[in-house]
């Protein structure tokens, strides 16, 4: 067992983030209570999380070498081939860690089951004493997760566990050329979302539910009857899509275009589709500034996507491995 290094990943609590912003606990408390919120909830959450991290370290130290790293250091951390990754936090921390590991098994631990549901957090801290030995002996089932990958023509790469966003960092329209298979067009929109199976019950679902709700509304029926048949057909197609999501290990992704705007120079026909190994999505930026690509909601970890940059979006050449 000593051959395995146990990587324990943690993140700042809300209280720690406030202290970074306001310098002291007292100033943070003044700010929160002035807004009418309960500061004691921040303190309780912080205490429970610190206790969970401390207990996790105690359990893991009896099983092998333990290295504690913070979330912000994960992108630059080099994981060893025999490492086992233990993430204590919320679902978002699991997703953001998973895209930086390669074949290492990842154990999601819920530090506060009374506070967080945790779809990706099937275990408690107390479970580590028997879960980790099972993983070391390869006696624990692993669930594979398909990742998205975007590669720029300058060699930069970014992975997504739930989704990728391609667009502008502000709320103004993004301009680009999009190509899927033999079809291509100029588009102006609020950006493109690329979703994995794991992310298909999140952002992807919300977009399709919105389309479905529009199609089913009385106002939409009135608009359709007034002659907007072309737009109606596209919305109905999106509305009929499976909003229940698809499997985490599905060998494909889906892309959706947010608020596409057809004009004399832009079109809106390639707004929804499947990406697979033989059919990647190609996007060429036409944005002079503020073009970005980020994954899993982490806007700070992004690739610049300005005029002339070519992005190829497809399946990642690696898969996540979650312990279940």
N, C-alpha and C positions, 0 to 999 in steps of 0.2 A: 504493500500500500504506500510505502514511503516514496516510491518512484513517481507518484502522482503529485503534482502541485495543485493546490486548491485555490482558485482565484475568487475572492469574495468581492462582489461589486456592490457599491452603495451610492447613494445620492444625497444631496442636501435636502433637509426638511424645509417646510415653508418658513419656520422660525429662523433657520440659518440663512435663508435667502433674504429675509427681512433685516437681519442683523448686518449682512453685507451691504444692504442698501441704506440703512439708517444708523449704522455704526454700533449702537448699543441696544440691549433688550428693552431698556426703559423708553428709548425713542421709538422703537418699533411698537411697543405697547400703546404709547400715546397716539400714534398714527392709526392703529387698528381700532382702538376704542373710540376715537374721535369720529370714526365712520359708523359707529354703532355695532361693531362686530364683537364677538366673544373671544378675547385674547387667550383665555384659559384653554380653548380648544387647540390653539397653536402649540401651547406648552405641553399639553397632554400628548399630542401627536408626536412631538419631538422626543419626549421621554420614552414613549413606547418604541419608537424606532431605534433610539440609541440602545435600549435594553435588548432589542431583537438582534442588533448587530453584535453586541457584546456576547450574547448567548450563542450566536452562530459561530463566532470566533472560537469560543470555548469548545463547542462540539467538533468543529473542523480541526482544531489543533491536536486533537487526540487521534486523528486519522491520517494526518500528513502535514506537509509544509503549507502554510497559509499566507497568501499575499492579499492585502486589502487595497483596493484601488477605488478612486472616486469616478463618478460618471464622466466628468470632463476629460479624464485621462484615457478612457477606453479607446477612442479613435487612434491613438498613437501607441497603444500597448501591443506588444508582440506576444501572442499566446503560444505556448509550447504545445507540441503534438500530443503529449500525454496529460495536458491540463484538464481539469474539470472546473467548469465555471458555475458559480453559485451567485444568483442575483437576488438580493433582498430589497424589495420595493414594490412599485406598482407595475401594471402591465406595460406601460410606456418604457420603463427602464429595461424590461426583458427584451422588448422589440429593438430598442436602440443598442443593446449589447449584442444581440444575435447577429446583426449585420456585420459586425467586426470580427466574429470568430469564424473559423473555417470548419473543421470536422469535430471540434470539441463538443461534448455533451453539455447542455445548459440546464440547470435546475432552477426553477422559479419558486421563490419562497415568499409567502405572504406574511409580512411582519405584524399585521394588525387585522385579522379576519373580521372583526366587528366593525371595522371602518371601510375596508375595501373588499369587493367581491373577488376580483382577480381571475379572469379567464385563463391567463397564462401563469397563474400562481397556485398550482395544485397542492403545494406542501406548506407546512408550518416549520418554524425553526426547530421544533422538537423532533421533526421527522428526519432531520439531516443525519442523525446518528445511525440510522439503518438505510436510508436512501443512498448516501454516498458510498458505503461499502458495496452495495448492490451494483452501483454504476461501475466501480472499480473492477468488480468481478464479471462485468458485462452480463449481469443477470437482470437488468432493468430495461423495459421496453422504451424505445425512442420513437418520437414522432417527427418525421421529416417535414420541413417547411420550405416551399419554393420561394426564392427571393427574386426581386426585380433588380436589373442592372442597367445603368445608363453609362455609356462610354462616349466621351467627347473626342473630336478629331485631333485634339492636342494630347491625348493619352490619359486624361483625368477620368477617374471612375468613381461612381457612387452607387451603393446598394440600398435597396429598400425592403423592409420586412413587411410593412403594411401597404405603403403606397409611396409614389413619387409625385412631386408637384413640379410642373414646368410652366413658367410664366414670368410675370413681373413681381417684384417685391412690394410694389405699391398697388393701389386699386385701379390704376389706369389699364387700358387694354394692352394685351400682349400681341405682337405681330410676328408671324413665322410662316414657314412653308412646312406642310406635313405630308408624309408619304407612307402609305401602307400597301405593300404589294406593288401592283402596277398603277395604282391610283395616287394622285397627288393634287394638292390645292393650296392656295394662299388662304390663311385664316387670320381673323382678329377675334380674340376672346378674352375671358378672364383667366385663362390658363388651362392646362391639360392635367388630368389626374390619371395616374397609372396604378392599378390596384392588384395586389396579390390575393390568393385565396384567404390568407390570414386577415387581410384588410378588407375583405369583401363584405363583412358585416358592419363596417364602419363608414368611412367617407363614401365609398362606392355605393353602399346601400342607401345612404341619405340622398345622393344625387338621383338614383333611380326611383326612390319613393317620391321625390319631388316631381319628377316627370310623370309618374303614375297618377299622383294627386291632381296634376294639372289636366291630364287627359280625362279623368273622371269627373271633373267639375262641370257645373252647368254653364259657367262662363266660357269654358273651352268648347262645349258643344255648340253654343251660340256662335262662337268665332268660326268653328268648322263649317257650320251651316251657311255662314256669310261668304264662304268661298276660299278660305285659307287652307285648301286641301293639301298642298305640298308640305306645309309646316305640320299640319295635323298628322300626316302619315308618319313623319319622323318621330314625333312625340309619342304616338301610339306604339311604335316599334320599341322605343326605349321603355315605355311603361309596361310592355309585356315581358321585359327581361326578368330574369330570376333575381328578385331582390333578397332572397334568402341566403345569398352567398354561394361560394363554391369551395371545394375542399382545399385544405392548407397545402397539400402536396400536388395540386393540379398542375399539369405541364403547360400552363398558359396563364396569361394575364389579361386584364381588360383595361382599355383606356376610355375615358369620357372627357369631352370638351365642355368646359363651363361657359355658359352664356355666349355661344358663338354668334357672331354678327355678320350676316351676309350683306354685301354692298357691291358696287361696281367692280371693285378690285379684290374682294374676298368672297369665299364661299362657305357653306355650312352643310356639306354632305358627309364628310369623314369625321363625324362627331362621336361615334361610339363603335367599338370593335374589339376583336380578340387579337392578342399578340402571342405568337408561339415561336418555336425554334426556327421554323422555316419562314416566318413572317414577322420580322422585327418592325418597330415603328421608327421612322426617320423624321427628325425635326431639324430645320435650319432656322436659326434665330435671325430676325430682322429688327431686333430691338437695340437701339444705339446705346442704351444704358439700363441698369437695374434689372436686366434679365437674370433669372436665377433658376436653379434646380436644387430642391432639397427633398429629404425623405423623412417619413414618419413624424412629421410635424416639428422637426428640429430645424428651425429657420437659421440658427447660428452656424450650422454645419451645411454649407451649400457650395455649389459650383456656379461660377459666373457663366451666364449664357447670353452673351451679347452678339451683335451683328456679325454674321459670317460663321459663327460656331455651329458645328454639325453634331447633333446628339443621336446616338443609336440606342434605342430602348428595347430590351429583350429579357430573356430568362438568364439569371445568374449562373455561372459555371460552378457554383457551390450551393449547398443547401444547409439550412439550419437544422439542428438536432435537439429537440426538446425532450427532456426526461419526463415520463408520465408514470 
